[in-house]
């Protein structure tokens, strides 16, 4: 190392790589330096590797290679090669594709609902009178969606049967293990709160609620720290990710009660007005944070490419129509201009649709950037 000029891949990550390249070229070390083409040397690996190789061989054998070669032989022309060309990909490792799929997107949404449904009425209760039925509905919804979150987490594991290892033999440096304990403790606090509330032990609630609020917030935000541990995904390193997840949990909680207002009799019109005003403020703040996240200059090329995919690329329809128009703009217009319960309930449903698109985009898009 002292005698040679060496380079490493992505030194800005601070991961202290132990593989050093002599005369390493940027286009060889940076996967984003060349475009991903459909055909290049040994690109058939994308169709099947290892035990899936037979599918690649079958696809190649079915292609009309002989006919194409015969046509080329009949053509009498001289092809002039340019002296210089842009570097292109001629050999590559097979893409691993999307490792975190719909289960992760779904559990982030259900986890946001589980946190927000409890937080909204409990926090509001410290500032104003909130009927007990609102708090109980919020806690029941939170408990149900936290249970769904646990099921999705187990489904996403490579070996679901080893889920207990995460609890019994935790790796404390990983936010996966920390998150499992956070969700478990939050579930226990929700159970204790529901038991004390339905049994009439109201004095006990004041001791449970502060802890439950803390663990509800941790449940909402810990996935941002888990994503940040994936050092290769530059877009997930943004400090705004945690802000988005807290905000999504609050929007989810508000949406739960917007929908619940359709089914509650004799609901106080003042509560509906406060709920509507809080939702309008949350949507506006959400749009502002999105604008900051997507318009500010990102420090790395990979993060910039993800932003391009979201705004102009393959996720643009889901982002602009599903997330922005359906999930934010239409609910905002309905809540500001239309004064009836059906508009309030419809706004809650559309907020959930928008949040579903948001989780799908924010989980999937960064994984499409090649790492090797």
C-alpha positions in Angstrom: 0.0 0.0 0.0 2.9 2.4 0.7 4.5 1.7 -2.7 1.4 1.8 -4.9 -1.3 4.3 -5.7 -4.5 2.6 -4.6 -8.2 3.5 -4.3 -11.2 2.0 -2.6 -14.9 2.0 -3.3 -17.0 4.7 -1.7 -14.5 6.0 0.9 -17.0 8.7 1.9 -19.1 5.9 3.6 -16.4 5.6 6.3 -16.7 1.8 6.4 -12.9 1.3 6.3 -12.9 -1.2 3.4 -10.0 -3.8 3.3 -10.0 -4.3 -0.5 -7.7 -1.8 -2.3 -7.5 -1.4 -6.1 -4.2 -0.6 -7.9 -4.8 1.7 -10.8 -8.5 1.4 -10.1 -10.7 3.3 -12.6 -13.8 5.3 -11.5 -16.1 3.5 -13.9 -15.0 0.1 -12.5 -15.4 1.1 -8.8 -18.6 3.2 -9.1 -21.7 1.2 -10.3 -23.5 4.4 -11.1 -20.8 5.6 -13.6 -22.2 3.4 -16.4 -25.8 2.9 -17.5 -27.5 -0.4 -17.0 -28.2 -1.9 -20.4 -30.4 -4.8 -21.3 -27.7 -6.8 -23.2 -24.0 -7.1 -22.5 -21.5 -9.8 -22.0 -22.9 -12.6 -19.8 -26.0 -10.5 -19.2 -28.0 -13.7 -19.3 -27.1 -14.1 -15.6 -29.9 -11.7 -14.9 -32.3 -14.3 -16.2 -31.0 -17.1 -14.0 -28.1 -17.8 -11.7 -27.2 -21.0 -9.9 -30.2 -23.2 -9.6 -32.1 -20.8 -11.9 -29.5 -21.1 -14.7 -31.7 -23.5 -16.6 -34.3 -20.8 -17.2 -31.6 -18.6 -18.7 -30.4 -21.4 -21.0 -34.0 -22.1 -22.1 -34.6 -18.5 -23.0 -31.3 -18.3 -24.9 -32.0 -21.6 -26.8 -35.4 -20.3 -27.9 -34.0 -17.1 -29.4 -33.5 -17.0 -33.2 -29.7 -16.7 -33.1 -29.1 -18.7 -36.3 -31.6 -16.6 -38.3 -30.0 -13.4 -37.1 -26.5 -14.6 -38.0 -27.6 -15.6 -41.4 -29.1 -12.2 -42.1 -25.9 -10.5 -40.9 -23.8 -12.7 -43.2 -25.8 -11.6 -46.3 -25.3 -7.9 -45.5 -22.1 -6.6 -47.1 -21.1 -3.5 -45.2 -18.2 -2.2 -43.2 -18.8 -0.9 -39.8 -16.6 2.0 -38.7 -15.9 2.0 -35.0 -15.4 5.5 -33.4 -12.1 6.1 -31.7 -13.5 7.0 -28.3 -16.6 5.8 -26.6 -18.3 6.4 -23.3 -17.6 3.6 -20.9 -20.2 0.9 -21.0 -21.0 -2.2 -19.0 -19.7 -5.5 -20.4 -19.7 -7.7 -17.4 -21.7 -7.4 -14.2 -22.7 -9.3 -11.1 -26.4 -10.5 -11.1 -28.7 -7.9 -9.6 -30.2 -9.1 -6.3 -33.3 -7.1 -7.0 -35.6 -5.8 -4.3 -34.6 -7.4 -1.0 -37.1 -5.5 1.1 -40.5 -5.9 -0.6 -44.1 -5.2 0.1 -43.9 -6.6 3.6 -41.6 -3.8 4.7 -43.7 -1.1 3.1 -46.8 -2.6 4.7 -45.4 -2.9 8.1 -44.1 0.7 8.1 -47.7 1.8 7.4 -49.3 -0.5 9.9 -46.7 0.6 12.5 -47.5 4.3 11.8 -51.2 3.6 12.4 -50.4 1.7 15.6 -48.4 4.7 16.9 -50.6 7.5 15.6 -53.9 6.1 16.6 -52.8 6.0 20.3 -50.8 9.3 20.2 -53.5 11.6 18.8 -56.2 11.3 21.5 -53.7 10.8 24.4 -51.6 13.8 23.6 -54.7 15.9 22.9 -56.1 14.9 26.3 -53.3 16.8 28.0 -54.5 20.0 26.3 -58.3 19.6 26.2 -61.1 17.3 27.1 -61.2 14.2 25.0 -64.0 11.6 25.5 -62.9 8.2 26.8 -64.4 6.5 23.8 -61.9 8.3 21.6 -59.0 7.2 23.6 -60.3 3.6 23.8 -60.9 3.5 20.0 -57.4 4.7 19.5 -55.9 2.2 21.8 -57.8 -0.7 20.3 -56.9 0.3 16.7 -53.3 0.7 17.8 -53.2 -2.8 19.4 -54.7 -4.4 16.3 -52.3 -2.8 13.8 -49.4 -3.4 16.1 -50.3 -7.1 16.0 -50.4 -6.9 12.2 -47.0 -5.2 12.2 -45.6 -8.1 14.2 -46.9 -10.6 11.7 -45.5 -8.7 8.8 -42.1 -8.4 10.5 -42.0 -12.2 11.0 -43.0 -12.8 7.4 -40.2 -10.6 6.1 -37.5 -12.5 7.9 -35.5 -14.9 5.8 -36.2 -17.6 8.4 -39.5 -16.7 10.1 -39.1 -19.8 12.4 -36.1 -18.0 14.0 -37.9 -14.9 15.0 -37.4 -15.8 18.7 -33.7 -15.5 18.1 -34.2 -11.7 17.6 -35.7 -11.5 21.0 -33.7 -14.1 22.9 -30.3 -13.6 21.3 -30.4 -9.9 20.2 -27.6 -8.1 18.4 -27.9 -4.8 20.2 -26.0 -2.8 17.6 -28.8 -3.6 15.1 -31.9 -1.5 15.1 -33.8 -4.7 14.0 -33.3 -6.1 17.5 -33.9 -2.8 19.2 -37.0 -2.3 17.1 -38.3 -5.8 18.1 -38.0 -4.9 21.8 -39.5 -1.4 21.2 -42.6 -3.0 19.6 -42.8 -5.7 22.3 -42.7 -3.1 25.1 -45.2 -0.9 23.3 -47.6 -3.8 22.9 -47.3 -4.6 26.6 -48.0 -1.0 27.5 -51.0 -0.9 25.2 -52.4 -4.1 26.8 -51.9 -2.6 30.3 -53.6 0.7 29.2 -56.6 -1.1 27.7 -57.0 -3.4 30.7 -56.8 -0.5 33.2 -59.2 1.6 31.1 -61.9 -1.0 30.6 -61.7 -2.1 34.3 -62.0 1.5 35.5 -58.6 1.9 37.1 -58.2 5.5 35.8 -55.6 6.4 38.4 -53.3 3.8 36.9 -53.5 5.3 33.4 -51.6 8.4 34.3 -48.5 6.2 35.1 -48.9 4.2 31.9 -49.5 7.0 29.4 -46.1 8.8 29.6 -44.2 5.5 28.9 -46.7 4.5 26.2 -46.2 7.9 24.4 -42.4 7.5 24.4 -42.6 3.9 23.0 -45.2 4.9 20.5 -42.9 7.6 19.2 -40.0 5.1 19.2 -42.1 2.6 17.3 -42.9 5.2 14.7 -39.3 6.4 14.1 -37.0 3.5 14.7 -37.2 2.2 11.1 -35.5 5.4 10.0 -32.5 4.4 12.1 -32.7 0.8 10.7 -32.6 2.2 7.2 -29.7 4.5 8.0 -27.7 1.4 9.0 -27.9 0.4 5.3 -24.8 2.5 4.5 -24.9 1.7 0.8 -28.3 3.4 0.3 -27.6 7.1 0.2 -31.2 8.2 0.0 -31.9 6.5 3.4 -29.1 8.5 5.1 -31.2 11.7 5.0 -32.1 13.1 8.4 -35.5 14.0 7.0 -36.5 10.3 7.0 -37.1 10.2 10.7 -39.2 13.4 10.4 -41.3 11.8 7.7 -42.0 8.7 9.8 -43.1 10.7 12.8 -45.3 12.9 10.6 -46.8 9.8 8.9 -47.7 8.3 12.2 -49.5 11.5 13.2 -51.3 11.7 9.9 -52.3 8.1 10.2 -53.7 8.7 13.7 -55.7 11.7 12.4 -57.0 9.7 9.5 -58.2 7.0 11.8 -60.4 9.5 13.6 -61.5 11.2 10.4 -62.9 7.8 9.3 -64.2 7.0 12.8 -66.3 10.2 12.8 -68.6 8.7 10.2 -69.6 6.0 12.7 -69.8 7.9 16.0 -73.2 9.3 17.0 -73.6 12.6 18.8 -69.9 13.5 18.2 -69.0 17.0 19.4 -68.8 19.4 16.4 -65.9 21.2 18.2 -63.8 18.0 18.2 -64.5 17.5 14.5 -63.3 21.1 13.8 -60.1 20.6 15.9 -59.5 17.3 14.1 -59.9 18.9 10.7 -57.7 21.8 11.6 -55.0 19.5 12.9 -55.2 17.3 9.7 -54.9 20.4 7.5 -51.8 21.5 9.4 -50.3 18.0 9.2 -50.8 17.8 5.4 -49.3 21.3 4.8 -46.3 20.4 7.0 -45.9 17.1 5.1 -45.9 18.9 1.7 -43.3 21.3 3.0 -41.0 18.5 4.3 -41.3 16.7 0.9 -40.4 19.9 -0.9 -37.3 20.3 1.3 -36.3 16.6 0.8 -36.7 16.5 -2.9 -35.6 20.0 -4.0 -32.4 20.5 -1.9 -29.1 19.4 -3.4 -28.2 15.9 -2.3 -24.5 15.2 -1.4 -24.2 12.0 -3.5 -24.9 11.0 -7.1 -26.9 7.9 -6.0 -29.3 9.9 -3.8 -29.8 12.4 -6.7 -30.6 9.5 -9.0 -33.3 8.2 -6.5 -34.8 11.7 -6.5 -34.9 11.7 -10.3 -36.6 8.3 -10.3 -39.3 9.6 -7.9 -40.0 12.9 -9.6 -39.4 12.1 -13.3 -38.7 8.4 -13.6 -40.5 5.1 -13.0 -42.1 6.2 -9.7 -43.3 9.6 -11.0 -46.9 8.5 -11.6 -47.2 6.9 -8.1 -45.6 9.9 -6.6 -47.5 12.7 -8.3 -50.9 11.0 -8.6 -51.0 8.5 -5.8 -49.0 10.3 -3.1 -49.4 14.0 -3.8 -52.8 14.4 -5.5 -54.8 11.6 -4.0 -53.0 11.4 -0.6 -52.4 15.1 0.1 -54.0 17.6 -2.3 -57.5 16.3 -2.6 -57.9 15.7 1.2 -56.6 19.2 1.8 -59.1 20.7 -0.6 -62.0 18.7 0.8 -61.2 19.6 4.4 -60.8 23.3 3.6 -63.8 23.7 1.3 -66.4 21.0 2.0 -68.3 21.0 5.3 -69.8 17.5 5.9 -69.0 14.2 7.5 -68.6 12.3 4.3 -65.9 14.6 3.0 -64.1 14.2 6.4 -64.3 10.4 6.2 -63.2 10.4 2.5 -60.2 12.5 3.3 -59.1 10.0 5.9 -59.3 7.2 3.4 -57.3 9.1 0.8 -54.7 10.0 3.3 -54.1 6.3 3.9 -53.9 5.7 0.2 -51.3 8.4 -0.1 -49.3 7.0 2.8 -49.3 3.6 1.2 -47.8 5.0 -2.0 -45.2 6.9 0.1 -44.0 3.8 1.9 -43.9 1.9 -1.4 -41.8 4.5 -3.1 -39.4 5.3 -0.2 -38.7 1.6 0.4 -38.4 0.4 -3.2 -36.7 3.3 -5.1 -33.4 3.4 -3.3 -33.0 -0.4 -3.7 -32.9 0.0 -7.5 -29.6 1.8 -7.4 -26.8 -0.8 -8.1 -24.2 -1.3 -5.4 -21.8 -3.5 -7.3 
